[in-house]
Amino acid sequence: QVQLVESGGGLVQPGGSLRLSCTASRSIFNIAAVGWYRQAPGMQRELVAVRARGGSTNYADSVKGRFTISGDIVTNTVYLQMNNLLPEDTAVYYCNADYGLGSGGLYWGQGTQVTVSS
Protein backbone atom coordinates (compact mmCIF):
# COMPACT_ATOMS: atom_id res chain seq x y z
CA GLN A 1 0.00 0.00 0.00
CA VAL A 2 1.26 3.45 -0.95
CA GLN A 3 0.17 6.67 0.68
CA LEU A 4 0.36 9.99 -1.16
CA VAL A 5 0.04 13.11 0.96
CA GLU A 6 -0.66 16.40 -0.77
CA SER A 7 -0.15 19.95 0.40
CA GLY A 8 0.15 23.45 -0.98
CA GLY A 9 -3.36 24.26 -2.10
CA GLY A 10 -5.19 27.37 -1.11
CA LEU A 11 -6.69 30.62 -2.28
CA VAL A 12 -4.74 32.75 -4.72
CA GLN A 13 -5.54 35.74 -6.88
CA PRO A 14 -5.54 35.52 -10.67
CA GLY A 15 -2.00 35.83 -11.94
CA GLY A 16 -0.57 34.38 -8.77
CA SER A 17 1.39 31.21 -8.18
CA LEU A 18 1.19 28.10 -6.04
CA ARG A 19 3.35 25.03 -5.67
CA LEU A 20 1.64 21.77 -4.83
CA SER A 21 3.56 18.95 -3.17
CA CYS A 22 2.84 15.24 -3.06
CA THR A 23 4.96 13.03 -0.85
CA ALA A 24 4.84 9.27 -1.37
CA SER A 25 5.42 6.63 1.27
CA ARG A 26 7.35 4.55 -1.24
CA SER A 27 10.11 5.44 -3.65
CA ILE A 28 9.14 7.23 -6.85
CA PHE A 29 12.48 6.46 -8.46
CA ASN A 30 11.99 4.94 -11.92
CA ILE A 31 8.30 4.17 -11.46
CA ALA A 32 6.05 4.16 -14.51
CA ALA A 33 4.69 7.67 -14.04
CA VAL A 34 3.72 10.41 -11.65
CA GLY A 35 1.09 12.95 -12.43
CA TRP A 36 -1.35 15.60 -11.39
CA TYR A 37 -5.05 15.62 -12.16
CA ARG A 38 -7.80 18.05 -11.30
CA GLN A 39 -11.55 18.03 -11.01
CA ALA A 40 -13.66 21.16 -11.09
CA PRO A 41 -17.31 21.23 -10.03
CA GLY A 42 -19.49 19.60 -12.65
CA MET A 43 -16.49 18.45 -14.65
CA GLN A 44 -14.70 15.17 -15.22
CA ARG A 45 -11.32 14.62 -13.67
CA GLU A 46 -8.70 15.66 -16.19
CA LEU A 47 -5.00 15.18 -16.63
CA VAL A 48 -2.99 18.29 -15.84
CA ALA A 49 0.58 17.06 -16.07
CA VAL A 50 2.38 13.74 -16.15
CA ARG A 51 6.01 12.74 -15.93
CA ALA A 52 6.76 9.25 -17.19
CA ARG A 53 9.68 6.92 -16.60
CA GLY A 54 12.63 8.36 -18.46
CA GLY A 55 11.70 11.96 -17.78
CA SER A 56 9.26 12.77 -20.56
CA THR A 57 6.47 15.16 -19.62
CA ASN A 58 3.06 16.01 -21.01
CA TYR A 59 0.71 18.82 -20.09
CA ALA A 60 -2.87 19.68 -20.75
CA ASP A 61 -3.11 22.33 -23.44
CA SER A 62 -4.79 24.67 -20.99
CA VAL A 63 -1.76 24.72 -18.66
CA LYS A 64 1.15 24.54 -21.09
CA GLY A 65 3.64 27.27 -20.42
CA ARG A 66 2.19 27.95 -16.98
CA PHE A 67 2.56 24.71 -15.00
CA THR A 68 5.62 22.55 -14.42
CA ILE A 69 5.80 19.06 -12.95
CA SER A 70 8.96 17.97 -11.18
CA GLY A 71 10.11 15.49 -8.59
CA ASP A 72 12.66 14.85 -5.89
CA ILE A 73 13.63 11.20 -5.57
CA VAL A 74 15.42 11.84 -2.28
CA THR A 75 12.25 12.94 -0.52
CA ASN A 76 9.85 10.97 -2.75
CA THR A 77 8.02 14.18 -3.52
CA VAL A 78 6.30 15.29 -6.71
CA TYR A 79 5.68 18.97 -7.29
CA LEU A 80 3.38 20.99 -9.47
CA GLN A 81 4.50 24.58 -9.89
CA MET A 82 1.56 26.66 -11.06
CA ASN A 83 2.17 30.16 -12.37
CA ASN A 84 -0.10 32.77 -13.91
CA LEU A 85 -3.12 31.12 -12.38
CA LEU A 86 -6.55 31.68 -13.87
CA PRO A 87 -10.00 31.34 -12.33
CA GLU A 88 -10.48 28.38 -14.67
CA ASP A 89 -7.73 26.57 -12.77
CA THR A 90 -9.97 26.35 -9.72
CA ALA A 91 -10.37 22.67 -8.87
CA VAL A 92 -9.42 19.93 -6.49
CA TYR A 93 -5.98 18.72 -7.51
CA TYR A 94 -4.95 15.09 -7.07
CA CYS A 95 -1.53 13.57 -7.42
CA ASN A 96 -1.10 10.11 -8.85
CA ALA A 97 1.64 7.53 -8.86
CA ASP A 98 1.75 4.57 -11.21
CA TYR A 99 3.92 1.71 -9.99
CA GLY A 100 3.37 -0.38 -13.11
CA LEU A 101 1.14 -3.08 -11.64
CA GLY A 102 -1.97 -2.33 -13.67
CA SER A 103 -4.89 -0.71 -11.92
CA GLY A 104 -3.71 -2.18 -8.63
CA GLY A 105 -0.53 -0.16 -8.92
CA LEU A 106 -2.26 3.21 -9.17
CA TYR A 107 -2.37 5.39 -6.11
CA TRP A 108 -4.00 8.74 -5.51
CA GLY A 109 -3.51 11.57 -3.08
CA GLN A 110 -6.35 12.86 -0.96
CA GLY A 111 -6.79 15.99 -3.07
CA THR A 112 -6.03 19.60 -2.32
CA GLN A 113 -8.28 22.53 -3.16
CA VAL A 114 -6.95 25.30 -5.36
CA THR A 115 -9.16 28.36 -5.65
CA VAL A 116 -8.22 31.21 -7.97
CA SER A 117 -10.34 34.24 -7.27
CA SER A 118 -10.04 37.95 -6.71
MARBA-3410 file (N, C-alpha, C, O; in Angstrom, 1 decimal):
118
0.8,-1.2,0.0,0.0,0.0,0.0,0.9,1.2,0.0,1.9,1.3,0.7 ~ 0.5,2.2,-0.8,1.3,3.5,-0.9,0.4,4.6,-0.5,-0.8,4.7,-0.9 ~ 0.9,5.5,0.3,0.2,6.7,0.7,0.8,7.9,0.0,2.0,8.1,0.0 ~ -0.1,8.7,-0.6,0.4,10.0,-1.2,-0.3,11.1,-0.4,-1.5,11.2,-0.3 ~ 0.5,12.0,0.1,0.0,13.1,1.0,0.3,14.4,0.2,1.5,14.7,-0.1
-0.8,15.2,0.0,-0.7,16.4,-0.8,-0.7,17.6,0.2,-1.3,17.6,1.3 ~ -0.1,18.7,-0.3,-0.2,19.9,0.4,0.1,21.1,-0.6,0.5,20.8,-1.7 ~ -0.2,22.3,-0.2,0.2,23.5,-1.0,-1.0,24.2,-1.6,-0.8,25.2,-2.2 ~ -2.2,23.6,-1.5,-3.4,24.3,-2.1,-3.8,25.5,-1.3,-3.3,25.7,-0.2 ~ -4.7,26.2,-1.8,-5.2,27.4,-1.1,-5.9,28.3,-2.0,-6.2,28.0,-3.2
-6.1,29.5,-1.5,-6.7,30.6,-2.3,-5.6,31.6,-2.8,-4.7,32.0,-2.1 ~ -5.7,31.9,-4.1,-4.7,32.7,-4.7,-5.5,33.6,-5.7,-6.5,33.2,-6.3 ~ -4.9,34.8,-5.9,-5.5,35.7,-6.9,-5.1,35.4,-8.3,-4.1,34.8,-8.5 ~ -6.0,35.7,-9.3,-5.5,35.5,-10.7,-4.2,36.1,-10.9,-3.9,37.2,-10.5 ~ -3.4,35.4,-11.7,-2.0,35.8,-11.9,-1.0,35.4,-10.9,0.2,35.5,-11.1
-1.5,34.8,-9.8,-0.6,34.4,-8.8,0.0,33.0,-9.0,-0.3,32.4,-10.1 ~ 0.7,32.5,-8.1,1.4,31.2,-8.2,1.2,30.4,-6.9,1.0,30.9,-5.8 ~ 1.2,29.1,-7.1,1.2,28.1,-6.0,2.1,26.9,-6.4,2.3,26.7,-7.6 ~ 2.6,26.3,-5.4,3.3,25.0,-5.7,2.7,23.9,-4.8,2.7,24.0,-3.6 ~ 2.2,22.9,-5.5,1.6,21.8,-4.8,2.7,20.7,-4.6,3.6,20.6,-5.4
2.6,20.0,-3.5,3.6,19.0,-3.2,2.8,17.7,-2.9,1.7,17.7,-2.4 ~ 3.4,16.6,-3.3,2.8,15.2,-3.1,4.0,14.3,-2.6,4.8,14.0,-3.4 ~ 3.9,13.9,-1.4,5.0,13.0,-0.8,4.5,11.6,-0.8,3.4,11.3,-0.2 ~ 5.2,10.7,-1.3,4.8,9.3,-1.4,5.5,8.5,-0.3,6.6,8.8,0.1 ~ 4.9,7.5,0.2,5.4,6.6,1.3,6.4,5.6,0.7,7.0,4.9,1.5
6.4,5.4,-0.6,7.4,4.6,-1.2,8.1,5.3,-2.3,7.7,6.4,-2.7 ~ 9.2,4.8,-2.7,10.1,5.4,-3.7,9.4,5.7,-5.0,8.6,4.9,-5.4 ~ 9.6,6.9,-5.5,9.1,7.2,-6.8,10.2,7.1,-7.9,10.0,7.5,-9.1 ~ 11.4,6.6,-7.5,12.5,6.5,-8.5,12.1,5.4,-9.5,11.9,4.3,-9.2 ~ 12.2,5.8,-10.8,12.0,4.9,-11.9,10.6,4.2,-12.0,10.5,3.2,-12.6
9.6,4.8,-11.3,8.3,4.2,-11.5,7.7,4.6,-12.8,8.2,5.5,-13.5 ~ 6.6,4.0,-13.2,6.1,4.2,-14.5,5.7,5.6,-14.8,6.0,6.1,-15.9 ~ 5.1,6.3,-13.8,4.7,7.7,-14.0,4.2,8.3,-12.7,3.8,7.6,-11.8 ~ 4.4,9.6,-12.7,3.7,10.4,-11.6,3.0,11.5,-12.4,3.3,11.9,-13.4 ~ 1.9,12.0,-11.8,1.1,13.0,-12.4,0.2,13.7,-11.5,0.1,13.4,-10.3
-0.4,14.8,-12.1,-1.3,15.6,-11.4,-2.6,15.7,-12.2,-2.6,15.8,-13.4 ~ -3.7,15.5,-11.6,-5.1,15.6,-12.2,-5.9,16.6,-11.4,-5.5,17.0,-10.3 ~ -6.9,17.1,-12.0,-7.8,18.0,-11.3,-9.2,17.8,-11.7,-9.5,17.3,-12.8 ~ -10.1,18.2,-10.8,-11.5,18.0,-11.0,-12.3,19.3,-10.5,-12.2,19.6,-9.3 ~ -12.9,20.0,-11.4,-13.7,21.2,-11.1,-15.1,20.8,-10.9,-15.5,19.7,-11.4
-15.9,21.6,-10.2,-17.3,21.2,-10.0,-18.0,21.0,-11.4,-17.9,21.8,-12.3 ~ -18.7,19.9,-11.4,-19.5,19.6,-12.6,-18.7,19.1,-13.8,-19.2,18.9,-14.9 ~ -17.4,18.9,-13.6,-16.5,18.4,-14.6,-15.9,17.1,-14.3,-15.9,16.7,-13.2 ~ -15.4,16.4,-15.4,-14.7,15.2,-15.2,-13.3,15.5,-14.7,-12.7,16.5,-15.0 ~ -12.7,14.5,-14.0,-11.3,14.6,-13.7,-10.5,14.6,-14.9,-10.7,13.8,-15.8
-9.5,15.5,-15.0,-8.7,15.7,-16.2,-7.2,15.6,-15.8,-6.8,16.0,-14.7 ~ -6.4,15.2,-16.8,-5.0,15.2,-16.6,-4.5,16.6,-16.7,-4.8,17.3,-17.7 ~ -3.6,17.0,-15.8,-3.0,18.3,-15.8,-1.6,18.2,-16.3,-1.1,18.9,-17.3 ~ -0.8,17.3,-15.7,0.6,17.1,-16.1,1.0,15.7,-15.7,0.5,15.1,-14.7 ~ 1.9,15.1,-16.5,2.4,13.7,-16.2,3.9,13.7,-16.5,4.3,14.3,-17.5
4.6,13.0,-15.7,6.0,12.7,-15.9,6.2,11.2,-15.9,6.0,10.6,-14.9 ~ 6.6,10.7,-17.0,6.8,9.2,-17.2,8.2,8.8,-16.9,9.1,9.6,-16.9 ~ 8.3,7.5,-16.8,9.7,6.9,-16.6,10.6,7.4,-17.8,10.2,7.3,-18.9 ~ 11.7,7.8,-17.4,12.6,8.4,-18.5,12.6,9.9,-18.5,13.5,10.4,-19.1 ~ 11.7,10.5,-17.9,11.7,12.0,-17.8,10.8,12.7,-18.7,10.8,14.0,-18.7
10.1,12.1,-19.6,9.3,12.8,-20.6,8.1,13.3,-19.8,7.6,12.7,-18.9 ~ 7.6,14.5,-20.3,6.5,15.2,-19.6,5.4,15.5,-20.6,5.7,15.7,-21.8 ~ 4.2,15.6,-20.2,3.1,16.0,-21.0,2.2,16.9,-20.2,2.0,16.6,-19.0 ~ 1.6,17.9,-20.8,0.7,18.8,-20.1,-0.6,19.0,-20.9,-0.6,18.9,-22.1 ~ -1.6,19.3,-20.1,-2.9,19.7,-20.8,-2.6,21.0,-21.5,-1.9,21.8,-21.1
-3.3,21.1,-22.7,-3.1,22.3,-23.4,-3.4,23.6,-22.6,-2.8,24.6,-22.8 ~ -4.4,23.5,-21.7,-4.8,24.7,-21.0,-3.7,25.2,-20.0,-3.8,26.3,-19.5 ~ -2.8,24.3,-19.7,-1.8,24.7,-18.7,-0.4,24.8,-19.2,0.6,25.2,-18.5 ~ -0.2,24.5,-20.5,1.1,24.5,-21.1,1.7,25.9,-21.0,1.1,26.9,-21.3 ~ 3.0,26.0,-20.6,3.6,27.3,-20.4,3.4,27.9,-19.1,4.1,28.9,-18.7
2.5,27.4,-18.3,2.2,28.0,-17.0,2.5,27.0,-15.8,2.9,27.5,-14.8 ~ 2.4,25.7,-16.0,2.6,24.7,-15.0,3.8,23.9,-15.3,4.1,23.6,-16.5 ~ 4.5,23.4,-14.3,5.6,22.6,-14.4,5.6,21.4,-13.4,5.4,21.7,-12.2 ~ 5.7,20.2,-13.8,5.8,19.1,-12.9,7.3,18.7,-12.7,8.1,18.7,-13.7 ~ 7.6,18.4,-11.5,9.0,18.0,-11.2,8.9,17.0,-10.0,7.9,16.8,-9.4
10.1,16.4,-9.7,10.1,15.5,-8.6,11.5,15.5,-7.9,12.5,15.9,-8.5 ~ 11.5,15.0,-6.7,12.7,14.9,-5.9,12.7,13.4,-5.4,11.9,13.0,-4.5 ~ 13.6,12.6,-5.9,13.6,11.2,-5.6,14.2,11.0,-4.2,14.0,9.9,-3.6 ~ 14.9,12.0,-3.6,15.4,11.8,-2.3,14.3,11.9,-1.3,14.3,11.1,-0.3 ~ 13.4,12.8,-1.4,12.3,12.9,-0.5,11.0,12.3,-1.0,10.0,12.3,-0.3
11.0,11.6,-2.2,9.8,11.0,-2.7,8.7,11.9,-2.9,7.5,11.6,-2.6 ~ 9.0,13.1,-3.4,8.0,14.2,-3.5,7.9,14.6,-5.0,8.9,14.8,-5.7 ~ 6.6,14.8,-5.4,6.3,15.3,-6.7,5.7,16.7,-6.5,5.0,16.9,-5.6 ~ 6.1,17.6,-7.4,5.7,19.0,-7.3,4.9,19.4,-8.5,5.1,18.8,-9.6 ~ 4.0,20.3,-8.4,3.4,21.0,-9.5,3.5,22.5,-9.2,2.8,23.0,-8.4
4.4,23.1,-10.0,4.5,24.6,-9.9,3.5,25.2,-10.8,3.5,24.9,-12.0 ~ 2.6,26.0,-10.3,1.6,26.7,-11.1,1.7,28.2,-11.0,1.7,28.8,-10.0 ~ 2.0,28.7,-12.2,2.2,30.2,-12.4,1.1,30.7,-13.2,0.4,30.0,-14.0 ~ 0.9,32.1,-13.1,-0.1,32.8,-13.9,-1.5,32.1,-13.8,-2.1,31.8,-14.8 ~ -1.9,31.9,-12.6,-3.1,31.1,-12.4,-4.3,31.9,-12.9,-4.4,33.1,-12.8
-5.3,31.2,-13.4,-6.5,31.7,-13.9,-7.7,31.2,-13.1,-7.6,30.1,-12.5 ~ -8.8,31.9,-13.0,-10.0,31.3,-12.3,-10.4,30.0,-12.8,-10.9,29.1,-12.1 ~ -10.2,29.7,-14.1,-10.5,28.4,-14.7,-9.6,27.2,-14.1,-9.9,26.1,-14.3 ~ -8.6,27.6,-13.4,-7.7,26.6,-12.8,-8.3,26.1,-11.4,-7.8,25.2,-10.8 ~ -9.4,26.7,-11.0,-10.0,26.3,-9.7,-10.5,24.9,-9.8,-11.3,24.6,-10.7
-10.0,24.1,-8.9,-10.4,22.7,-8.9,-9.7,22.0,-7.6,-8.9,22.6,-6.9 ~ -10.1,20.8,-7.4,-9.4,19.9,-6.5,-8.3,19.2,-7.3,-8.6,18.6,-8.3 ~ -7.1,19.3,-6.8,-6.0,18.7,-7.5,-5.6,17.4,-6.8,-5.4,17.4,-5.6 ~ -5.3,16.4,-7.6,-5.0,15.1,-7.1,-3.6,14.7,-7.7,-3.5,14.7,-8.9 ~ -2.7,14.2,-6.9,-1.5,13.6,-7.4,-1.8,12.1,-7.6,-2.6,11.5,-7.0
-1.0,11.5,-8.5,-1.1,10.1,-8.9,0.3,9.5,-9.0,1.2,10.2,-9.5 ~ 0.4,8.3,-8.6,1.6,7.5,-8.9,1.3,6.2,-9.4,0.4,5.5,-8.9 ~ 2.0,5.8,-10.5,1.7,4.6,-11.2,3.0,3.7,-11.0,4.1,4.0,-11.5 ~ 2.8,2.6,-10.3,3.9,1.7,-10.0,4.0,0.5,-11.0,4.7,-0.4,-10.7 ~ 3.2,0.6,-12.0,3.4,-0.4,-13.1,2.8,-1.7,-12.8,3.2,-2.7,-13.4
1.8,-1.8,-12.0,1.1,-3.1,-11.6,-0.3,-3.1,-12.1,-1.1,-3.8,-11.6 ~ -0.6,-2.4,-13.2,-2.0,-2.3,-13.7,-2.8,-1.4,-12.7,-2.2,-0.6,-12.0 ~ -4.1,-1.6,-12.8,-4.9,-0.7,-11.9,-4.6,-0.8,-10.4,-4.7,0.1,-9.7 ~ -4.1,-2.0,-10.0,-3.7,-2.2,-8.6,-2.5,-1.4,-8.2,-2.2,-1.3,-7.0 ~ -1.7,-0.9,-9.2,-0.5,-0.2,-8.9,-0.7,1.3,-9.0,0.3,2.1,-8.9
-1.9,1.8,-9.1,-2.3,3.2,-9.2,-2.7,3.7,-7.8,-3.5,3.1,-7.1 ~ -2.1,4.8,-7.4,-2.4,5.4,-6.1,-2.7,6.9,-6.3,-2.1,7.5,-7.2 ~ -3.5,7.4,-5.4,-4.0,8.7,-5.5,-3.8,9.5,-4.2,-4.0,8.9,-3.1 ~ -3.5,10.7,-4.3,-3.5,11.6,-3.1,-4.9,11.9,-2.7,-5.9,11.6,-3.4 ~ -5.0,12.6,-1.5,-6.3,12.9,-1.0,-7.0,14.1,-1.6,-8.2,14.3,-1.4
-6.3,14.8,-2.4,-6.8,16.0,-3.1,-6.5,17.2,-2.3,-6.6,17.2,-1.0 ~ -6.2,18.3,-3.0,-6.0,19.6,-2.3,-6.7,20.7,-3.1,-6.6,20.7,-4.4 ~ -7.5,21.5,-2.5,-8.3,22.5,-3.2,-7.4,23.7,-3.6,-6.7,24.3,-2.8 ~ -7.6,24.1,-4.8,-6.9,25.3,-5.4,-8.1,26.2,-5.8,-8.9,25.8,-6.7 ~ -8.1,27.4,-5.3,-9.2,28.4,-5.7,-8.5,29.6,-6.1,-7.7,30.2,-5.4
-8.8,30.0,-7.4,-8.2,31.2,-8.0,-9.3,32.2,-8.1,-10.3,32.1,-8.9 ~ -9.3,33.3,-7.3,-10.3,34.2,-7.3,-9.8,35.6,-6.7,-8.9,35.6,-5.9 ~ -10.4,36.6,-7.2,-10.0,37.9,-6.7,-11.0,38.4,-5.7,-10.9,39.5,-5.1
END
